[in-house]
């Protein structure tokens, strides 16, 4: 029986052609022609002030922390239900995470709990658009503005998703994207920093380019470049940007393929889920999602694990997702403890992600659906 993977990176056709062009032009390090093309395309497609490609979404988040000047003694608000990079990027600078629980419907940070966690040391509010479904950004934006705190969007899941007609990544002072192989658009490993605050553009260029003002030099603004601030090497190879350009050019095809898979899961599992008390993804009517992932909310941890094993016995790979960060060993070192985020703890035990990738065939998806219904 042919295995069905949980994820498989999908290509649209011009990736190798563009890699060959990058090699032929003799520039394969950072900030080559393909990097500039990708950044320009994302700026135009998203309608944002500036986009800088990075080696990963993690690095884009670390750049955000450096830009906002977080350090020892500072705090930042973040959901407990997220990948560790969302927290590590700021904790690495010495800041302390203040974990907030999630909503039971969209699984995004519960905006009703945020304001009560803000204190005199809070320097940032970091939100995650889980599964590419928008957080309550208007409410969160009002809270951030009222307290004078920058808002950062971890939009690893939600490129081209939106809220009431406005694209994700355009709400916060900063936002980040992921182009990891598990994401809708991929170059294997990669990310981007979206800068919506014009005052942060030049500092971001300096941080991204090892603390130098080389970008100003290339624009003719200075006669030589030198070390002017703190920074590191966050530039991806132009070979990766070449792959990514092909992916972005295939935007409509990729999103439609994922939409087809997602909607079929939703349609064909709806009756089974309702009859068994199983939860399916919640997407409010005012959200345009990215169709990044499809999950089941089983009734218990044991049932979730049993279904994983059932699918594995049929050569189908399905996985759980995030573990609560507040009660992890590192989370406890920051003062977190079990019971602090009860929705996160409950959801983490019961959530199961199904195979969903760009070119999942109808036949393979039928096998997944049939195996789930057969489970019980």
Secondary structure, DSSP 8 states (H G I E B T S, - for coil): ---B-S------S-HHHHHHHHHHHT--SSS-HHHHHHHHHHHHHHT-SEEEEES-HHHHHHHHHHHHT--TT-EEEEESSS-HHHHHHHHTTT-EEEEE-B-TTT-SB-HHHHHHH--TTEEEEEEE-GGG----HHHHHHHHHHHT-EEEEE-SS-TT-EETTEETTSSSSEEEEE-BTTSSS-SBS-EEEEE-SGGGHHHHHHHHBTTB-HHHHHTTSSSS--B-S---B----HHHHHHHHHHHHTHHHHHHHHHHHHHHHHHHHHHHHHHHT-EE----TTEE------EEE-SSHHHHHHHHHHHHTTTB--B-----STTSHHHHHTT--TTTTHHHHHHHHHEEE----TT--HHHHHHHHHHHHHH-
